[in-house]
Amino acid sequence: MDVLARYAILGAAGFTFAFGPTWSHLSILLLYPVAANGKKHTPGWVGTFYALALIPAATAAWDYAHAIGWLIMAWLIPWLVNTALLSFALVQKNTAKRIGFTLVVLVALNVPPLSAISVISPAPVAGLLFPGFGIAGLALLAGFIALSLTLSTLNRVPQLLILGALTLCTASAYATVSDTPSKDSSLIQAVQTYRGMPSAIEIQAFHRAWRFDELQLADASVANTVVFPESTFGDWIDADATMLNASKKEIIGGARIALNESAYTHVLISNRRGVVYQQRQPLPVGFGHKRRAVKATNESNGKPLIDALICIELANPWITLSTFIQAEKVVVWAANLGWSTNLRLHQRLETNLQQWAQLFGVQAISAVNHRKNTHG
């Protein structure tokens, strides 16, 4: 395979990973065998893949801040880190070193502190290949990648046989994946809203007006617990709980609470139990932020029946993994994307959520506020 052919394959794989449907995320698995050859072109091949795959992250940063600095940083920093570390591993000429270094780099990119900027991770793809396997599925994915890295050391016929076996494994595994895990509507319901993002002057009056809508939606639900998006309640005050207690259901929604006079944090707060989840990775990065409120009290075998991810936490593979490991039945993703018109951002995060859910065999639902109604 010549140099230009590898550039073309990895450019197409990066573009497909960034903009394709759910199944196209498997294209990241092409990165390892195609870029691995122990030659000087390896950084260029790896960089080409990440240059295209990171475009959605950069455009999301632009949507959030409308600043060229954010756009450049959101693309450049992950691009440099991922390209440099993975190129160092794949350029190794010894096959055993190449496999070992690659697996070490992939682990490093999925645990703190690098997990905070590792927006391109192969880990969720394990949900497509090995649904229901949990941690074992991640180990199998590592073996899958290690096997693919041996292709460059083999003759043409063994290469084709192994590549064919990997392709059949991928196709058969994907064919068995259901769209979403089975739902238990009596337990919990997540609400999608389309209220956009109000101005700073309007924000408190805007949030107060939502309370009456939440009461009506919650009372009409067949679920015992109804979850609303991040930032639904704005700055939380005790009077909010008093009003929401008029509902016969438990209402959980996003709010902002003060930590001290100069700092605040985003939480999910219940009209019955107060703060139940606290965001662990606030924007822009939040390295090492591990603050976490009490878990939901409805537990089975020591695990919370309901666990949650708030906004950008879903892009952090370490936080997402720890959440799904702890969850027994349901993981709720609560987010406020009212600041963005980038539909790809929501689709990408939603896809990650469902792939993790398939891997661990739990239900995952989304409570997201959008800029506008995208369904008509």
Phi, psi and omega in degrees: 000120185281174186298313183295325179297320179293320176300317182295316181296314184285330173296315178295321179295317179296317179295318179296318179299321184286321192238358183274175178286184186307310185297335183290347178293345174295345182296341178296337180288344175288336186302317190287308180288327183286322183275345185273112173206001177069028180238173188294340183279351184306312178301323179294320179293313179297317180297325178297316179299309184291330179302320180274321183295335183270000181302315179301323179295320181292317180292328176295320178296322177295317178300321185289318189243346185050043181227132183298330179297316178297316181301313182294315182295320181293336178265315189289314184296308177299324180297313180297313184295309181296316182294315182296311184292314183289325177297318178303321181287315186284342181279352179298132183279330177282126186299317181297318178295319181300314180294313182297313180295321180297315180294322177297316179297317180296322176295315181300325181283351182245007176234160180298148002271348187290340180299338181291337179240006181272073184282350176245103182230139176282350187305313181298336181297337177302332178293332176282321184277322187226063183298134177085357184274345179062225181301323178299327177296322177293322177294320177295323177297319177299318177295322177301314180293318180300317179297320181295333181284349178275351186300321185292346181267356186255164174286172187300315184296310175301324177301312182295321180295314180293317180299320178295320179295318178297320179296316179295320178299315180296313183296316182292321179295316181295325182295337182270354184279126175279161182298314178215152174298160180299146185256144175247088188292342180282344183273305188205147175228136176256138185253132172266134177235161183225062188253000178068203181232113182287164176287166182299325182290322184276346199300315183290315177299324180297312180293321179299323180294335180292332188306318182292323176297317181298319179300315181293315180296318181295315182293334179278348183283149175273350182278156177284329181234134180239126183250131178251164187295169171305143176069010181303318186264001179061220176282118188284135173231157185299331181297334179295317180296320179300316181290317183290339178293350175294340178281147176278350182260160169279126180249124177242133179209163180284143178209169176243128179236149182280133172272323175201194184293337185241001184222150177220168177219156177268137183223167162254130187233141185252144176289348180257323192236007180074212182291125179246337177216140178236135183300135181261338179227085177285161175290153001278327181228302178071047178303134173071009181280108186241013181297133182213131180279181182296153179279168174298148186274345181277086187250154176227124181056036177081358180251143177290134177295330181234126173233171189216156170234137180248119171053242190290349176304329182295338178275354180260110186298329181290313179296318180295315179300313181297327179292314182289329176296321182282330188289141179263316185233313190225136169242127179254130172259114179252124183214156173239102179254026180295344180277353188239139171260005184277095181296332180296327179301310180296316181299319181295313180293321178297320178298315176303316181301312183290327177293318175297320180297319178295323181296319185260358176067034176242165178278139176231128180229158187241132170244097190232136171263132183248163177294319180209167179287111182269006183250023177134000000 
